[in-house]
Amino acid sequence: MNYTNLKANIQDICENTFTDDQLALFTDQAEQKIYNTVQIPALRRNVSGALTSGNKYLSTPTDFLYTYSLAVLDSSSVHTFLINKDVNFIREAYPNPATTGVPVHYAYFDEDSFILGPTPNAALNVELHYGYYPESIVTAGTTWLGDEFDSALLNGSLLEAIRFIKGEQDMVANYEKLYVHAIGLLKNLGDGKLREDAYRAGQYRQAVS
């Protein structure tokens, strides 16, 4: 389902006409809730960078939300994954910033950077695997969510729309029920099937009565 289809469906089902700004609001709110409820491949991004010798800080990407992993790479591209701690731990474990070495720990320092411990002793390569908000279907036109699981996006947007027009409580409850059901199916995919395979976990079996 692309954004043009989504807008038409919202208005047809609600039997109401909305402005483009209102439709964008419903969609953005639905996407935000979905992306913070289920971890799907569309939320993952991987970037490479380099540390600066003598600088204990590492800038985060502009679209960074949270970390999956942060690793230092040696000359043979062997990954050594850093351990996430808090700033207090870094300050106490590595009280002298002038003491350098290959970083072992990292912490969220502020919204734009990590703090590392110990301070890097060279311009080491790093790889960051992180979560971010993908471009909204409002501006992209098509997205993974719209193409692969449009029921969650549509029902989430409808729930926002019916609340906006102050629909009857039973209608709100019905739309919410449909949304929760769609999210449940999406969680089975994003937090279940996409995190296992038949070789390691075995094929899913339904109990037979």
C-alpha positions as CSV (number, residue, x, y, z in Angstrom):
1,M,0.0,0.0,0.0
2,N,1.5,3.3,-1.0
3,Y,0.7,6.7,0.6
4,T,-1.9,7.6,-2.0
5,N,-3.8,4.4,-1.4
6,L,-3.5,4.9,2.4
7,K,-5.0,8.4,2.3
8,A,-7.9,7.2,0.2
9,N,-8.6,4.2,2.4
10,I,-8.5,6.3,5.6
11,Q,-11.1,8.7,4.2
12,D,-13.3,6.0,2.6
13,I,-13.4,3.9,5.8
14,C,-14.0,6.9,8.1
15,E,-16.5,8.4,5.5
16,N,-14.8,11.8,6.2
17,T,-12.6,14.2,4.3
18,F,-9.3,15.2,5.9
19,T,-6.7,17.8,4.9
20,D,-3.3,16.6,3.7
21,D,-1.8,17.9,7.0
22,Q,-4.3,15.9,9.0
23,L,-3.7,12.7,7.0
24,A,0.1,13.2,7.4
25,L,-0.4,13.6,11.2
26,F,-2.4,10.4,11.5
27,T,0.2,8.4,9.5
28,D,3.2,9.9,11.3
29,Q,1.6,9.1,14.7
30,A,0.8,5.5,13.6
31,E,4.3,4.9,12.3
32,Q,5.9,6.2,15.5
33,K,3.8,3.9,17.7
34,I,4.5,0.9,15.4
35,Y,8.2,1.5,15.2
36,N,8.5,1.7,19.0
37,T,6.4,-1.4,19.5
38,V,8.1,-3.9,17.1
39,Q,11.7,-4.1,15.9
40,I,11.6,-4.8,12.2
41,P,14.5,-4.9,9.6
42,A,13.4,-1.5,8.3
43,L,14.6,0.1,11.6
44,R,18.2,-1.2,11.3
45,R,21.1,0.7,9.9
46,N,24.9,0.0,9.8
47,V,27.6,2.6,9.4
48,S,31.4,2.5,9.6
49,G,33.6,5.3,10.9
50,A,36.9,6.0,12.7
51,L,37.9,7.1,16.2
52,T,40.2,10.0,16.7
53,S,43.4,9.4,18.6
54,G,43.2,11.2,22.0
55,N,39.5,12.0,21.7
56,K,37.3,10.1,24.1
57,Y,34.1,11.1,22.2
58,L,32.4,9.5,19.2
59,S,29.7,11.4,17.3
60,T,26.5,9.5,16.6
61,P,24.7,9.6,13.2
62,T,22.1,12.4,12.8
63,D,19.3,9.8,12.6
64,F,20.5,7.7,15.6
65,L,17.9,6.5,18.1
66,Y,19.5,3.5,19.9
67,T,22.4,1.1,19.6
68,Y,22.4,-2.6,18.6
69,S,26.1,-2.8,18.8
70,L,29.4,-0.8,18.6
71,A,32.6,-2.6,17.6
72,V,36.2,-1.7,17.1
73,L,37.9,-3.3,14.1
74,D,41.6,-4.2,14.0
75,S,43.8,-4.3,10.9
76,S,42.3,-7.7,9.9
77,S,38.8,-6.4,10.3
78,V,38.3,-8.6,13.4
79,H,35.4,-7.1,15.4
80,T,35.7,-6.5,19.1
81,F,32.4,-5.4,20.5
82,L,32.4,-2.7,23.2
83,I,30.4,-3.1,26.4
84,N,27.7,-0.5,27.0
85,K,27.8,1.3,30.4
86,D,26.8,4.6,31.8
87,V,28.8,7.8,32.0
88,N,29.4,7.4,35.7
89,F,31.1,4.1,35.1
90,I,33.3,5.5,32.4
91,R,34.4,8.4,34.6
92,E,35.2,6.1,37.5
93,A,36.9,3.3,35.5
94,Y,38.9,5.7,33.4
95,P,39.4,8.8,35.5
96,N,42.4,10.1,33.5
97,P,41.4,10.9,29.9
98,A,45.1,11.1,29.0
99,T,45.4,7.4,29.6
100,T,44.8,5.8,26.2
101,G,44.2,2.3,24.8
102,V,41.8,0.4,22.7
103,P,38.3,1.2,24.0
104,V,36.5,-1.5,25.9
105,H,33.4,0.4,27.1
106,Y,31.1,3.1,25.8
107,A,28.2,5.1,27.2
108,Y,25.6,7.6,25.9
109,F,27.1,10.9,26.7
110,D,24.4,13.2,25.2
111,E,22.1,13.1,22.2
112,D,24.9,13.6,19.8
113,S,27.8,11.5,21.1
114,F,29.2,8.4,22.9
115,I,32.0,8.6,25.5
116,L,34.6,5.9,25.3
117,G,36.8,4.2,27.8
118,P,39.7,4.2,27.7
119,T,40.4,7.2,25.4
120,P,41.4,5.8,21.9
121,N,45.1,5.5,21.3
122,A,44.8,5.5,17.5
123,A,42.5,6.3,14.7
124,L,40.7,2.9,15.0
125,N,38.0,1.9,12.7
126,V,34.5,1.3,14.2
127,E,31.2,-0.2,13.1
128,L,27.9,0.9,14.6
129,H,24.8,-1.0,14.2
130,Y,21.8,1.1,15.3
131,G,18.1,1.7,15.2
132,Y,16.6,4.7,13.5
133,Y,13.3,6.0,12.2
134,P,13.1,5.2,8.5
135,E,11.7,7.8,6.1
136,S,7.9,8.2,6.6
137,I,5.6,6.9,3.9
138,V,4.2,10.5,3.8
139,T,7.4,11.7,2.1
140,A,8.8,8.4,0.6
141,G,5.5,7.3,-1.0
142,T,6.3,3.7,-0.3
143,T,8.0,1.9,2.7
144,W,8.7,-1.5,4.0
145,L,5.8,-1.2,6.4
146,G,3.4,-0.1,3.7
147,D,4.5,-2.9,1.3
148,E,4.9,-5.8,3.7
149,F,2.5,-5.1,6.6
150,D,0.0,-2.5,5.5
151,S,-2.7,-3.8,8.0
152,A,-0.8,-2.4,10.9
153,L,-0.2,1.0,9.2
154,L,-3.8,1.3,8.0
155,N,-5.4,0.4,11.3
156,G,-3.0,2.5,13.3
157,S,-3.8,5.5,11.1
158,L,-7.5,4.8,11.3
159,L,-7.3,4.8,15.1
160,E,-5.7,8.2,15.0
161,A,-8.3,9.5,12.6
162,I,-11.3,8.2,14.5
163,R,-10.0,9.8,17.7
164,F,-9.4,13.1,15.8
165,I,-13.0,13.3,14.7
166,K,-14.1,12.3,18.2
167,G,-15.8,9.1,17.1
168,E,-18.2,7.2,19.4
169,Q,-16.4,5.1,22.1
170,D,-17.5,1.8,20.6
171,M,-16.0,2.8,17.2
172,V,-12.8,3.8,18.8
173,A,-12.7,0.5,20.7
174,N,-13.3,-1.4,17.5
175,Y,-10.6,0.4,15.6
176,E,-8.2,-0.1,18.5
177,K,-9.0,-3.9,18.6
178,L,-8.2,-4.1,14.9
179,Y,-4.9,-2.2,15.4
180,V,-3.9,-4.4,18.4
181,H,-4.6,-7.5,16.3
182,A,-2.5,-6.3,13.4
183,I,0.4,-5.3,15.8
184,G,0.2,-8.8,17.3
185,L,0.7,-10.4,13.9
186,L,3.5,-7.9,13.2
187,K,5.3,-8.8,16.5
188,N,5.1,-12.5,15.5
189,L,7.1,-11.5,12.4
190,G,9.4,-8.9,13.7
191,D,10.1,-10.2,17.2
192,G,9.6,-13.9,16.4
193,K,10.1,-15.3,12.9
194,L,12.8,-12.8,11.9
195,R,14.8,-13.8,14.9
196,E,15.0,-17.5,14.4
197,D,15.3,-20.2,11.7
198,A,14.2,-23.8,11.4
199,Y,17.7,-25.1,11.7
200,R,18.4,-23.6,15.2
201,A,14.8,-23.3,16.5
202,G,12.9,-25.9,14.7
203,Q,9.8,-25.3,12.7
204,Y,6.8,-23.8,14.6
205,R,4.3,-26.3,15.7
206,Q,0.7,-25.7,16.7
207,A,-0.5,-28.1,19.4
208,V,-3.2,-30.5,18.2
209,S,-6.0,-31.3,20.5
